[in-house]
Amino acid sequence: MKTKRRKEQLFHEYFKEWVELYKVGAIRSITLQKYYVTEQKLMELAPKLKLKELDRYSYQQLLNGYALTHEKQTTMDFHHHLKGAILDAVDEGVLTQNPTRKIVIKGKTPHPKKAKFLNQFEVQALLKELHLTDDINWDWFILLVIKTGLRFSEALALTQLDFDFSQQKISINKTWNYKNSTGEFQPTKNESSIRKIQIDWQLAMQFSQLIKNNDKDTPVFIKGRVFNSTVNNRLKVLCIRAKIPIITVHSLRHTHASLLLFAGVSIASVASRLGHSSMTTTQETYLHIIQELENQDNDKIIRHLSMLM
């Protein structure tokens, strides 16, 4: 009887209940907000679609409608949110078949992408433009992210207690909710994000002097309301001065990872340093770099084998 009632339920109502049951309290608020956006969009696109009417044809129509105003990757994210609820409906017996099978993901032509990372020479040019004062400023923040690959919110949450200068390590165990007007500590993105990062002796020495008089449990970089745009605008100025591609703070994280990969650091070590939940995430994010490195390795292999005569 319950299954029969479920089949008559509107799809967006089922998805809303599913989010409340499985996602609220289990994921970070910023991620939960994305599910709420999906819920709102689902209600707009298919206000009268019932679960019993959900098949491959109606689901493809739904995705096509979403894809008209969104890029392919965003459509894929929308699909993944809905797919989680749909597969549970299949498990419950509400749906007899999985309507997401062999779905085609479409989307608008993406906007021209900004540079994702800097090469080693561009990084050196950027570093020369940094104004590293005797007090903490955003240039110190930029240097730290270049050398650690921290996420923006992870770097903002750092306190004096997170630095172990004798071991040259930084502990990542929280983030800073800068989107909240008052600001507050919050959990890391996932369990894998809780980690310790090795830093070079020079950075350790610099920060030991910079923050030696700080309150031990107060964020090092927080002096009021923080906006992502503030740091990005400063970085833009530095990039222009250095005559290099204009990138964002998040791109500094990509830059850190790419420098390590080109230096021959293993994917496993890079994944661990970045706090990725699996090496698959690292491989997918930096596929173009990995492929380039494989091509270089192939050249080395051929050259080596050709000498075996």
N, C-alpha and C positions, 0 to 999 in steps of 0.2 A: 504493500500500500504506500509506504514511504517512497519507494522507487518510482511508483506511478505519479505521485505528486511532484517529485523532482523533475520528471520529464516535462511536466506542464509549466515548470518554473522558467522565468525569463533568464536568458544566459547572463546578462549583466547583474542580475540579482544573485545568481548562483556564484558568480565570480566575487562579488562583494562579500558574501558570507564566507567563501573560501579564504579570502585575504584575512578576514577577521579571525578565522579559526587557526590558520597555519602560519601567518606572517606577523601579525601584531604581537610584539613582545619577543619575537624570535630573530628579527633583523633590525639593523640600525634605522633610526627615524628617517634619514636621508634616502635610504633604499626603499623604505615603506612608502614614502611620498611618491616614488615613481610608480608603485603599484596603484596608488590612488589616482594618479594621472591616467594610467591605463584603464582603470575602472570608469572614469569620467568619459574617456574617448570611446570606450565600448558602448556606453549608454547612448552617446550621440550617434554612433554609426549604426547600431543595431538595437534600437529601443524596444522592438517587438519580437525579436528573435528568441524563440523558446529552445530549451535544451533538446527536445525531441526533434526539432527542425535542423539541428546542427549536423551537417554532413560535409564532405569534402567540398562540394560545390558552394554551399552557403558560407563555409569558412574561408574559401578562397576569395569569394566576393567581399567578405569583411576585410580581409587583408589588402585586397586591391583598393578598396575605398580609403583605407588608412594610407596606403602607399602614394596616393595622388598628391598628398601634401607633406610627405616625409621622405627622407633619404632612405636608401636600402638598409643601412645599419640600424637606423631607428625603427624601421619596420620589423627587422629581425628581433630587436629587443621587445617590441610590442607582442610579437608572436610567441616569444619564450615565456612571457608573463602568462599569456592565455593558455599556452600549452600545458603548463603545470597544473592548472585547474581542470583542464579537459582530460588529462590522463587520469586524474583522481576520479573524475566522473565515470570514466571507462572502468576503472577498478571497482567502483561502487555498483556497476551494472546499470547505471543511469543511461549511459551510451553503450550501444552494442559494438560499435566500431570506432576506431581512432580517426577522427576527421582531419587530423593534422598530417597524415601520411602523404608524402610526395607533394607537399605544398610548394608553390613557387613564390619566392620572395622578390618583390619588385620595389621600386622606389624612384624618387626624383633624381635627376642628375645631381650629384653632390657638388657643392661649391668648391672652388679651387682650394686645396689644402695648404695651410701654412706649414712652414718647415717644422718637422717633428723633433729634430735634434741637430746639434752642431757637431762638426768634426773637431778633431784635436786642435787644428790650427785656429779655428774660429773660437774655441774655448779659450785658448791662450790670449787671443785678441780681446775677448770679453774680460778676462781676469785682469788685464792691464788697465782697464777702465774703471775697475772697482775703487770706490773711495772708502777704504777701511780705516775708520776712525778709532779713537781710544775707547769709545762707547759703542754699544750695540746699535746697529742701524740695519736697514734693509739690504745693504750691500753684503754685510756679514751673513745674512739669511741666504742670499743668492749663492755665496761661496759655499755655505754648508750644504745646500741642496745639490750643487754640482758635485761635491765630493762624497755625498752619502746616498743620493737618489731617494731621499725621503719624500713622502707625499706632503703636500702643502699643510694639511691639518696636523700631520705627525710632527713636522718641524715646529709649528706654532706651539704645540703642547709641551715642548722640551723645558724641563726645569733643571736647576743646578744638580739635583739628585740623580738625574738621568745620565750625567757625565761621569765616567770612571777614567780619570786622567792617567792614573798609574798603569791601567791596562789598555789605555787608548781605545776605549769602547763607549758607545752610546746605547742606552737601553730605550727601545721603543715599546711602550706599554699602554699608550693612550693617544687620543687625538684632541684637538681643540675645535669646538663647535663655533666657528667664526660667523656662521650664518645667523646665529642667535644674537640679538642686539646686546645682551649682557655678556655673552661668551661663557663657555663652561667646558670642563673636561668631559669627554665621552669615550666609550670603548673604541678599540681599533677596528678596522674594516672587517677583519676576520682573525681567527686564532693564529694563522700563519703570519699575520702582521706583527705579532708580539715577538720581538727578536732583539739581538744585540749586534751592533754594526761596528766593525773595526774601522778606526780612522788613523790617518797618518800623524806622526809625532808633531809636525808643524801646526796642524789644525788643533791638536790637543793642547799644545802650548799656548796658542793664541786665545782659545776659549777659556782656558784656565785663568788667564789674566783678565779677560773681559768680564767674566761673571763671578769672580771670587767674592764680591761684596753683595751679590744678589741674595734675596730670600730663597732658601733652599727649595721650597715647594711652589714658587711663583713662576709662571711661564717667562722664559728669558726674553722673548721677542714681543710680548704683549704689554702695550702701554696705553691701551684704550681700545675702541672699536677697530677691528681689522677688516679690511676688504681685500679680496683677491685682486681687484683692479688696481689697488694702490701699489702692490709689488709688481704687477705686470706692467704698469706704466713706468715704473722706475727701470725695469728690465728693458723696456722698449727704448728708453733714452740711452742706456748703456750700449745696446745693440747698434743703434744708429751711430753713436760715437765710434764704435769699434768697426763700423762698416761691414757688419755681418747680417745674416737673415734675422728678422725680428721674430722672436719666439716667446712662449709663455713660461711661467714658472713650472707648470706641469711638464713642459718640454725639457726642462733641465733634468728631470727624472729620467726621461728617455735618453737624454744626452749621456748621463752617468752610465746607464746600462749599455749603450752602444760603445762607449769608450772601453768598458770592461770586456765586451765580446770581441772587439777588434784586437784587444790586447791578449786574447787567448784564454780568458777566464771561462771556465765551464758554465754551461747553461744552468746546471744545478746550483752552483755558487751564486750566480746572478739572481736566480729565482729566490734563493734564501735571503739574499741581501735586500732585495726589493720587497720582500714580504708577500710574494705571490703564493696562492694556495696550492699551486701545482706547477711543474715545469711546462705543462701544456700551455698555460697562460703566457709564460715567457716566450715560448716558441711561436705562438700565434701573434703576439705583439711585435716581436722582432724577427719575423719570418724573412723579411727582405735582407736583413743583415746576415742572418744565418745562411741564407742561400748564397750571398756574396762570399762569405767565408768558405763555404763548401766549394765554390768555383775556384777559389784560390788554392784550396787543398788539392783539388783535382789536378790543377796545373803542376803542383809540387809532386804529386803521385806520378804523373806522366813523365815529368823530367827525371825523376828518380828511376823509374822503370826503364826508361830509354837508355840509361847508363849501364844496365845489366846485360852487357854483350860480351 
